[in-house]
Amino acid sequence: MDETSIAIYLQRGEDLLQRTLEYAVSPSFYAQIGLIFVAVLLAYFVAGVARRFTRHMLQEDRISLTSVKRFVGVASEMLNPFLNILLLMITVDVSQSWLGESWLVRIGQSMAIVWLLYMVNARFVRSYYVKMFVKWVVIPIALLAALGWLTPVTGYLESISLELGNIQISVYGIVRMLVFGAVLFWLGRVSNSAGQKIIRNQEALDAGTKEVFAKLFQVVVIAGVFILLLQLMGINLTALAVFSGAVGVGLGFGLQSIASNFISGVIILLDRSLTVGDYVEMEDGRAGIIRELNMRSAVLETFDGKDIMVPNEKFITTEFINWTHKNNKQRYTIEFSVAYDTDFDTLFDLIRGVVAAHPKVLSGDHVDVEERPDCEIKDFGDSGINILVEYWMEGIDDGRNRVGADLNYMILQALRAHDIVIPFPQREVRMLNGYAK
């Protein structure tokens, strides 16, 4: 920059400062300051009278409802900035009629609007991110709009652009995409959480149907936000459809597994073969309780605290055992051996009573006969007679329901207390003509 340009800028600055100082001592300037002062003072007086009146009503308990009291209290707090805006709007017309100008009053009105937005943001908004968004985005935009500068600013940002082929990218477009994109993602997340909560609270639907509608609602919300964001970016959806079709063919081969798991998840949720809380045993022996059913995989929580991520496709293409899907009752067995000379009538009654005594074993007259504890001879062994004990219980015999280990110990104590022998392996050797055979 040469000396001539510097001198021109300095001269313009001096002229602007001179005009500002001359206007600052003009009658029009003081008249507008006086009008602003009168409007603010009148708003303060009216708001004070209203606050004293509402405070008197609340103290006298003339309003009995707590929610109404809270509303009246909040309304009295917001009354002062609201009255400032209202009276300054009237003052703008008065100043324009009397003085022929009102730009200073308009600035005061803009400050009142910013004050109201700031109070609303501090009083009602709880989220930290929403507070920051209102503070750094909404309030500045509102201030520019109130001053009448929003259109010139957006026009200037629109003029700063870059062309890439047929696509034109401007600073205004980028700012608009960032601002409205953040709002769309926030609204999408809030609506998704609220919608899924409403769906899962529907008692008329079972767990599987709730999951189906919740996941479909999530997909619809995400797709809607994505389409709106593309519209804000100025992308032609018709061209995008052609492009996505061409790209989809190429990506289809690479995303086969993801698509297969997604479709399998939809099928599982629709046919209700799995629900959250089921105890599932896979073909390879892995087992656990289904804690989550996602569109891509299921989470099995084992009794030793591990999480197993199982792709949904596994539940469609391989066999698995669902222990608790239709009926939470399970039958378990215990096997042991006793000597051949045991009194089996006494043994059967003893074992049935021991097993029925466990609090988690289904027993009693209210239980069906086939679900009551039973004891019977399984087969005849080399060293003794093998006994089979059957019992039913609610849930899986593991974790908090370790019934089998308790019953083994109880049966062992009962056999010892009644001198019932559990035989060791035995072999009978006969001596014929001096030789063992």
C-alpha positions, 0 to 999 in steps of 0.5 A: 500500500503506497503513501497516497492510499494511506493518506486517503484512508486517514482522511476518510477516518478523520471525516467519519470521526468529525461527522460522528462528533458533530452528530453527537452534539446535535439535537436529534441525537439527544432527542433520540436518547431522551425517547429511549430513556423515557421508554426504558423508564416507563417499562421499568416502572410498569414491570415493577408495579406488575411484580409487586402485584403478583408477589402480593397475590402469591404471598396472600395465597390467592393462587392455589395451584403451584404450576400457576404460581410458577408461571406467574413468577416467570412471566413477571421476570420476562415482563420488563424486557418484553415491555422494553421491546414493545415501548421502543417499537412505539418510540421508533414510530414517534421518533420517525414522525417528529425527528425524521430519523430513528436509527438510534432508537432502532439500536436500542430496540435491538439491544432489548431483543437481545436482552430478552433472548439472553434471559430466555436462554438463561432461564429456560434452556438446560442443555449446555450445547443449546445454550451455546448455540443460542448465545453464538448463533441465534442472538447474533442473527436476531441482532442483525435482523433487528438492525436491518443488516441481515440482508446485506451481510448474507448478500456479501457472504453469498458474493464470496463463492468458489465454482467447481464445475457446475457446483458453486460453493459460497461462504453463505452456503457453508455457514447455512449448512453448518448452522442448520445442519447442527439444528437438524442433527439435534432435532433428529436426535431429540425426536429419535429419543422421544419417539423410541421412548413413546414406542417402547412405552406402548403396553399393547405391543410386545417387546419384539414389535416395539423393537421393530417400530423403534428401529424403523422410526430411527431409520426414517428419522436419519433418512429425513435428516440426511435428505433435508441436509442435502437440500440445504447444501443445494444438491439435486436429489434427482442426480443423486438418485442416479449417482447412488444407483451406480455407486450402490452396484459397486458397493453392494458387493463390498457391503454384502455382509452389512446388508445381510445382517441388516435384513436378518435383523429386520426378519428377527424382529418381525418373526419374534424368534428372539427378544431381549432377555432370552437365554440363547445357546449358539451352535458353537457352544457360546451362550448368554442372555440377549441384552441388546438387539440391534439392526446389525448384531445382537449382544449376548451377556454371559454369566461371567461378565463378557459380552458376545457380539453375534451378527444377526445373520448367524441367527438366520443361517445357523441353528441355535437354542432359545432356552427361555423364549416361549417358556421360562421353565427349564428341566434339569437332571442330576445323576449318581449311583448307589449300592445294589442293596439300597432300600430304593423306596426309602431312597426315592422318597428321601431324594424327592423331599431333598430336591423339593426343599430347595426354594428355587425348585418348582414343587408343591400341590399347585405344580403340575405332576410332570413338573414336580421333582422326581427320582427313578432308576436310570440303568444298572451299572457295573458297580451300582445302580444309576439314579436319575433325578429330574426337577424343574425351575424358573430360569437358567441354572447358572449365575444367580440360579445355581441350583444344581450345585446346591442340590448336589451338596444337599443330596450328598449330605442326605445320603451320608445321613442315612448311610446310603453308600455311593459305590466305588468301581468294583471288579469280581475275580473268580479263582478256578483251578488256581487261575484267575479268570 
